[in-house]
Amino acid sequence: MARILTIEDQPNMRRIIASNLVRAGHEVTEAAGVVEGHDRILHEDFDTVIVDQRMSDGEGLEIVAYARQADATLSVVMLTAVATIELAVEAMRQGAFDFLTKPFEPEVLLSAVRRASERTALLRENCRLKREVRLLEGNSIVGSSAAMQTVRATISRVAPANSTVLITGETGTGKELVAWAIHSQSPRAAKPFVPVNCAAFTESLLESELFGHEKGAFTGAERSRQGLFEAADQGTLFLDEAGEMSPTAQAKLLRVLTDGQIMRVGSTQLKKVSVRVLVATHRDLVAMVEEGRFRRDLYYRLAVVPVMIPPLRERVEDIPVLCEVLSQHIARELKVPQRPIAPEAMANLQCYDFPGNVRELRNLIERAYILSSGDCLSPESFALPVVASPPTRAKGPDACATCPALRATPEGFDLPEFLEGVERTLIGNVLAAAGGTQAEAARRLGLSRSVLSYKVAKYGANGEEQK
């Protein structure tokens, strides 16, 4: 079954076309002219558009061009009573899939619609696969640390099941990547993987986005629209930042997880869907349950299989291989040769806390590629935004032996000397990255000009004063 939009200003012809398509099992929406057709394409989802060339409020070529701009995968079949070679050529140039001359046999129209809808399906599947390949190539689950081995083992065990998975971890740890890995190793891998960030929508818009809505359900809902649960039918829906969901959305999500049925906003009809739900959040849902901000019954439905992704600072042994993989990908994106990271720079990265985790590491490497020169990425290539510190997993004064500024003395650990060394190195790196301009370096460090000048004089850091 395909979703067909028929745009025809002659009511009798429109009804004949629609009735033939409905008898063939298609879902048909009718529009009485160019203006209504524009609006339908803008607000609803279709597989094929059938449009007449000459109508009282415009020409079908306008629809062909608009449909191509709105959705490059959408196929358009044009109808005309007066066929010319010039019109046919122009229709195909604008992007029409087929061109039929009135009158035509119903079988001819049905054949054209079938082929057009198959083309749309193939193009959309191709787009989905390309997106998933980009996701897989750019974000492999990298790391040999014990924590990441545990994550990969959990993914392998849970992927074949249909259970809901709760993925937790700080921002930037790669929660969507884990969700995609679960989907790609599951029996649903050939079906859609649909991600949505729950924090990106207001309460009413999130409900409409997830469950769809009927015409008139709220202000601005001029047409019925399919939700993401319907779009992900037979596949996987990934709900990122699920802790931001409103109580109403939580209740609706619980119903889907319980009986596999959704109800569009403004509707009274339930619709069956088969969707595997993967959920991620950086929030403490247990604490939110205790505070009454998250439903307890929903939490237990979501946390069938929990997967916790450790922050980067707790697996610093993975940083070198992450840098290698990210560097390869960034160099390919920027179309430049890959550059190695100097040992001193790698040591500094391994001593940094990375509050933004792998996402922040990627941004640092990309910035270094763009702003620095030379055959390799040196310590000066990375202007770390906060003071470096030994990884939190480490214990004792010798825990971060790779950090040049961290040393133990026979009497113990000299903390003031360590902090001064880190500050001296950081100021020097930022000054170098700012081209020796103290005003810019002060801005990056969050210091006043006078404080930075004092520290430059104190440490003897290089930097040309710019007036």
N, C-alpha and C positions, 0 to 999 in steps of 0.2 A: 504493500500500500504506500502511495506517495501523497504528499501534501501539495495540492495544485491550486494556484491562483489563476482565475479566469477573468480577464479584463476585456469587456465588450459592452458597448453602449446600446446595442439592440437587445432588449429584454428577451425576445423569443429565441434568438441565436444563443444568447448566454445560457438560457435554461436548457436548450438542447445539448449544448456542449457539457454542461454540468451533469445532466442526467446520464449521459453516456459514460462519463468518467466515474460517477458514483456507482453505476451498475458494474463497472470493472473493478470496484473495490477501493477506489481512491477517495481521499478526503478533500473536498472541494470548497474553496472560498470564492465568492463572486465580488467583482468590483465593476461599477457602472461607467468608469471612465478613467482618464489619465490621472487626475487629481486623487481620486480614491485609490487607484492602483499604487501611486507613490506612497500613500499613507500606509497601505497594507504591507508593502514590502519593508517599510521602515520599522513597523511595529510587530510584525509577525514573521514566522519562519516557514519557508516553502522549499520544496524540491524542484518545482518547475513552474514557470509562469507562461500562460497562453495569452497573447495579446493581439487584438485587431489593430491594423495599421491606421485606419481612418476612423476617428471618433469625434464627437461634437466638441470636446474640450482639448483636443490635441492629437498627436500622432503616436503610433505604437513605437516608433524609433526612439522617442523620448524615454519610454519604459525600458527598452533594451539597454540604452546607455546608462540609465539610472540604476538598473538592476546590477549591471556589471560593476558599477562604482560601489554600490552598497554591499555586494557579496559576489566576489569573483567566481565562486563555485556555483552560483545559481544559473540554471539553464533556462533560456527563453525560446519559446516557439512562436513565431509570428504568423498571423493570418492576414490575408488580403483578398479583396474581390477583384482588384485590378493589378495583375502581376506584370512587372517589367523587369528586365535584366538589371537595369540600374538600381531599382529598389532592392532586389534580391542581393546584389553585390554590397550595397550600403548596409543592409541589415546584417549580413555576415561580418562586414568590417566592424560594425558597432559591437558585435559579440553575440548575435543571435545563434542559437544552436540549429534551428531548422526553420523552414519557410514553406508554408502551405497555402495553396490557392483555393478560395471558395468557388463553388461548393466542393466538399470533400466527403469521402465515405468515412463513417465512424471508425472503421478499422484502421484507416490511414492515420487519423488523429491519435488513436490509442497507441499505435506503434511508435509514433513520434514522441508521445509523452513517456512511454516506457523507456525508450532510448535516452531521452533527455534526463529522466530521473536517475537512470543508471550512471550517466556521466556525472551528475551532481554528486551521487554517492561515492563514486571513485575519486573525484577531486577532493571531497571532504576527508575521505579516508587517507588520501595522500598527504594532505595538510596535517592531519593528526599524527601520522607516522613520522613526518619530518620534524614536528615539534618534539616528539618523544625521542627521536634520534639525537636532536640537539641537546635535550636534557641529559640523555645517557652519556654522550660524548663529553659534555662540559662539566659533568658533576659525578664522576664515578665515586662509589663508596670506597674511599682510599684509607689505608692505615692498617698496620700490623699489630697495633697495641692490643692488649688483652680486652679492653673495653670495646673496641671496634670489631674484634673477632666475635665477641658475644652478640653484638648487634647483628652481624651478618648471619650468625647461626640462628638467631631468633627469626630473622626474615625468611630464611630457608624453611623453617619449621611451620611458620604461620601462613606463608603464601598460598599453599594448596587448599587451605581451609576457606570457609566463607565467613569466618568470625570477624567481628568488629575489632579494630586495633586502635589503641590510644597511644600516640607517639608524643612523648614529652621531651623537652630540651630547651635550652636558652635560644634566643633569637640568633639566627645565622648558623646553627649547627647542621642544617640540612634535613629538616623534617619532611619537606616535600620530596626530596630525593629518596628517602626511606620509603615513603608512601608509593612512589613510582616503582621502586624495586619490588615491593610486595605485589603490586598490580602486574608488573611484567613477568613475574614468576608464577602467576596464578592462572587458573583455567580461563579467566576472563581477559587474558592479555590481548586478545584480538579485538576486544570491544573497547568502547571509549573510556579514557581516564580523564575525569572532569574535576579540575581543582577550583576551589573558591575560597577567597579570604574573607572570613566572616566579619573581620574588623573594618572592612572597606565599605560597608553598607550601613545605612540607618536601619532601625528596627523594622519598619514597614517594607523597605526595599529589600532587605535580606529575605524576609518571608516570601516576597514575590519572586526573588531570584531563585530561591530553592524550590518552591512549590508551584510557581506559576500563578497567574491570576486570570480572572474572568473580566470581561468588559464591564466597566463601571464599578469595579471593586473598590477603587479609591480615586482621588482626584488625579487626572491625567491618564487613567487606565482606559483608553478609548477602544482598545482591542484586547481580545483574549491572547494570552501568551504562555508558551510552554516554559516550565521551570527546569532547573538543572537536574532534579531527580529524574524527570522524564528523559532529558537529554542523555543521562548516564545509564538508562535502562539496559540491563544485561552486562553492564560494565562496573566501574568503580567511581565513587564520588569521594573526593578528598576535601574535608572541611578543615581548613587551616584557621588557627586562632578561634577555636570553638568556644573558648571561655568567654568570648564577647557576645554570645548569642543571648537574645532577650528571653524572658520566661515563656512568652508565647511560642517563639521559635523552638525553644527547648521541648515544649510539650508536643509540638508537631513532629519534631525529630524523633521523640520517644515513640510516637504512634507508628512512624515508618519502620523503626527498628523492631517494634513489637509484632506488627501484622503485615508489613510490606505494602501499605496503602498510603497514598497521599491525597490531599484535598487542596485544590487551588484556592487562593485567596478569593473570597466572594462566591465560592461554589458550595453546593451541598452534596456533590457527587464524589464518591471515593474512586480512586483509580489504582489498580494493582501495578507495582513496579518491582523489578528484581535488580537491586543495587547493593553492591558491597560498600559499606561506609568505613572509611579510614579517617581518623580524627587526630588533629595535632593542636598543641597549645604550649605556650611558655609559662602559663600561669599554674599555680598550685590548686588544682580542682578540688582536692580533699579539703583544703582550707576554705575554699569558696562554698563547698557543701555545708561545712560547719557554720559558716556565716549566713547561710540561707540564700546565697546568690547563685547557686547552681543546684539543680534537682538531684537529689540523692539517687532516685531510681534510674535517672538517665546516666548518672556517673557509672553505676554498676553495669548498665548496658554497654557503655562505651569501653570500659576498662576490662573487657574480656581477656585481651592479651595486651599488656603494657610493654612498650618499647621505650627505654630511656636513652637518649643520645647524650654522651658526655660532652662537656665543654672542651674546647681545644686546649685550654690551659691544663687539663687533667690528662692529656695524651700528647705531650710535646714531642714524644718520639716519632709521632706521625707527621710532624711539620716538614721535614726534608722531602718526603715523598709527595706530600700535598703540594709543596712548592714546585716540584718537578712537573706534576700533572697540570697544575694551574698555569705554570709558565708556558708549557707546550700549547695549551688552549688559547691563552692570551696572545702569544706570538702568532698563532694561526689566524686569530680574529683580526689582529692589527696588520697582518701581512708583513711581518718583520722577522728576521732571524731570531731564534731562541737564544737567550742570554743566560749564562749560569749565575748563580748567586754566590758571592764570595763567602768563604768560611766565617769571616768576622761578622758579616751581615746575617748569616744563618744563625750564629750564636746569639746575636741580639734578638732575632725573631723568637728563638726558643726561650728567651728570658722575659718575653713580653706576655702580659696577661690575656690579651685578645678578648676584650669584652664583647666584641662583635663576632667572635668565633671565625669559622671558615670564610664567611662572607667578607669579614673585615680583612682577612689574609689575602683574599683574591683582590680586593680593592687596592690594598697596599702594593701588590705586585703589578697590577695594571698601571697604577699611578707612577710606579718606578720606571716601567717601560716607556711611558709617555714623556716624563719630565727629565729623566736622567740620560746621560750619554755614556759611551764607553762600551767595551766588549763584555763586561760583566756588571752585575748589580752589586754595588759596594754598600757599606754601611751608610754612606751619605745619600744613597738612593732611597732609603726608607726613613722618612721623618715621622717616627712613632709619635702619636698624638698625646700620650701620657707617659709618665715615668715607667721605664721597664722594671720588672721585678721578677724574682725567681718563681717558677711555676708553683702553684699552691699544692701540688701533689708531693713536692719535695720536702724533706725534713732535714734539719740540722744545718750547721754552718757551711758544710762542703757540698750541700745538695745540688747546687747549680754550678758545677765545675766549669761548664762551658762558658759562663758569663765572665768576661775578663775583669770586671770591676769587683767581683765577689771573691773575697779571700778570707781565710781564717788565720788568725795569729796564734802564736803559742799560748798566749793568755786567754784567747777566746776570739770572738767575732767582733771586728771593729765596725759597728754599724754606721757611725758618722762618716768614716772614710769611704765606706761603700756607697752611701747616698751621695756624697760629694762627687765621687767618680762617675756615678750614673748621670748626675746633673750636668757635669762637665761634658760628658760624651753627648748627651742629648742636645745641649745648647750648641755644641759644635756642629752636630749633624743638621739641626734645623737652620742654623746660619748658612751652612753650605747649600742646603736645599733652597734657601731664600736668596741665593746669589750674594750673600754677604750683607744684605740689607737688614739692618737691625730693626727698623720699623715693622717690616713684614715678619721677621722672626719673632718679634714680641707679640704680634697679633696671633701667630700660629701657636705660640706657647701660652697665651693667655696672661701675659705679663705686661706691666707698663714699660715704656721706653727707659725710664730711669732705673728701674729694677734690673732690666736686662743689661744696661750699660755697666751697672755695678758688678754684675756677675761676670760679664765679659772681662772686665778689668781684674777681677779677683782670680779667675781661672786662666787668664791669658788666652782666651779663645779668640780665634781669628774672625774678623768681621769688619768690613769697611763701613764706617758711619755714613749714612745717606741723609742729607738735609732735606 
